[in-house]
């Protein structure tokens, strides 16, 4: 399972791009990116140097965590109360606005 998760996260940027081009038909590929929260956090830390940068609770009760790296890569993960975590989206160009002195009200 760990090797599969590492492979999926490594190639997830391609999967997300494909999902955008294919629409709903690519959703099952993205849904397969689930594992225990600790396993996803370890994989993101070891493979991408991403660590939690922020989080919030959704209306469904899931905890949404944004993992980000100093290089600017980021991964959004939804964590269910059961501890199961699923990758929602990935990207590049993450900017920590708090380090720039920008407040949410300025946006």
Number of C-alpha atoms within 10 A of each C-alpha: 8 12 9 10 19 19 12 19 21 15 11 22 16 13 19 19 15 16 17 13 11 11 10 9 11 16 15 10 14 18 11 12 19 19 18 14 18 12 17 22 18 16 20 23 16 12 11 20 18 22 19 17 14 12 14 12 13 11 7 7 12 18 18 20 21 22 23 27 20 14 13 15 17 25 25 19 25 24 22 17 10 9 14 16 24 21 23 18 17 20 15 13 12 17 15 14 10 9 8 8 8 11 10 8 5 5 5
